[in-house]
Amino acid sequence: MSPRIRWTMLLSALAAVVWLLTDRPPPKETDVVEAADRQDTSLTRASRAEPLIIALAPRGPAVEGGALFAPTTWAAPPAKAAPPPPPPPPTAPALPFKYVGKQRSGEGWQVFVARGDQVIVLGAGDTVEGTYLVDAVKPPTMTLIYIPLNEKQSLSIGEAE
């Protein structure tokens, strides 16, 4: 369809609408009242006594908590933080001894260790201050047990000579 024909049809429709709106005189107040009276006579006396509007049931809150216009976010809720990991099991402290030397005797090896300024001579089965037990002395290592945790630790004592 050509643009000329479209414009002609559009203007014709617009003119028809304007003519319909302006051709009729506005209704008079008496016409409106008469129309309402005519409609009212068709109602029965029983139907006039009933209310025309039904009462609405009360509504609950539209939003949880009752805040109808509460701020809303579309962001994902924050992830729950993972519980902290359990604490690591207790471990024995580092050995407080420094190797000084060793000697072979008839009963086995004796190891000389220093703790601060003090030199201690240890052999298999000895206990140091109720904290360490010498489990075994087999060069190149001496094995000690940390008594409170029953944990084995090793101290390097060098090769057998």
N, C-alpha and C positions, 0 to 999 in steps of 0.2 A: 504494500500500500504506500502510496506516495505521501510525502510530508504535507503537501497541500491538502489532500483529502483528510488526513488526520487532524490538521488544524481546523478545517471546516467542521468536522464532527465535534471536536472539542468546544468550539465556540457555540455551536448549535445547542449542545447539552447545557452549557453555562447559561445561555439565554433562556432556556426552558426553566431552569431552576430559579432564575431571577424573576421570571414572569409568574411562576407559581407562588413565590413568596410575597410578591407585591400585589397580586391580583385580589386576594382575599382581604376583607376588612378585619381588623382585630376583633375578637369576640367581646361582647358586652358583658358586664357583670351579671346581668339578669339571665343571660344565656347559660352561663356557668352554673348558677344556682338552680335553674330549671332542669338542667341535665343531671345534677346531683339529686334533685328531688325525684326525678323519673327513675333513677337507679335505686334510690332508697325504697320506693314502693315495691320493688320486686323482692326485697328481703322480707322474710317472715318475722313475726314478733319474737319467736324463740331464738332465731339466729342473731337478732340485735342484742339480746341479753348476754350472749357469750362474748368473751373478749376476742377481738380480732387478732391481737398479737399474743403469741404464746410466750410465756416467760422462759428465759434461757436458764439452763442449769449452770451453776457456778463452775468456773474452770479452775483447774489446779494450776500451779506455777508452770509457765511455759518452759522455763529453764531450771535445771537443778539448782536449788538454793533460792529460787524465786526471783532472781535478777533477770528481768525481761530483756534489758538492753545492756547486759554485761559485755565487757570487751571480749572479743573472740580472736584467737590466733589460729592460723592454719599451719603453723610450724609443728613439726613432730614433737611429741613430749620428750623431755630429756631422758636419756637412757639411765636406768638405775645403775648406780655405781656398784661395781663388783665388790663383794666383801674383801677386806684386806686378807692377804694370805696368812696362814698361821705362822707364828714365829718359828724360826729355825730351831731345831733341837739344840740343847746346850752341848758345847764341845769343850774339851780339855784345853787349858791355856798352853801356850808354847812352853817348851821345857826351859826351866830356869837355870839349867846346868850347862857348863862349857867343858868340853873334854880337855883334860890336861895330859893324861898318860895312862898306861896299863901295865900290869905285871902278872906273869904266870906263876902261880904257886902250886903246891901239891893239891890243894882243894879245888883249883880252877882259876879263873881269871879274876883279878881285882882291878877295878877301874878307878882312876883318880879324876874327880870332877870338881870344878870350882863353882861355888854359888856366891857371887859377890866376892868378898875377901876371904871366904872360908873354903878350905879344900876338904873334900869328903871322899873317903875310900868306900867303894861299893862292890859287893859281890852278889851272886845269884841268891834270891830270897831275902835280901835286906830291905828294910823300910826306911824311907827318909821323911822325918817329921810327920808321920802318919798320913802323908799325902801321896807319896809315890812308893810303889813296890817294884823291886828289880826282878823281872820275870826270868830273863835269860841274858847271859853274856856269851855271845858267840861272835868273835871278830868276823866281819868288819862292823857289826852293830851290837848295841846293847838295847834290850827291849825293856821298857818300864810300863807299869800300869798306873794310870791316874785313878786312885782309889774311889773318890766321890762319884765318878761316872763309869768306872770299870772300863776305861778306854785305854787301848794300847798305844804307846808312842815309842819311837826309835831314836837312838842317838848314835851317830856315826863315831866309831872308835878306831878306825884304821885296821889294816890287815894284820894277821898274826905274824910275828917275826920268828 
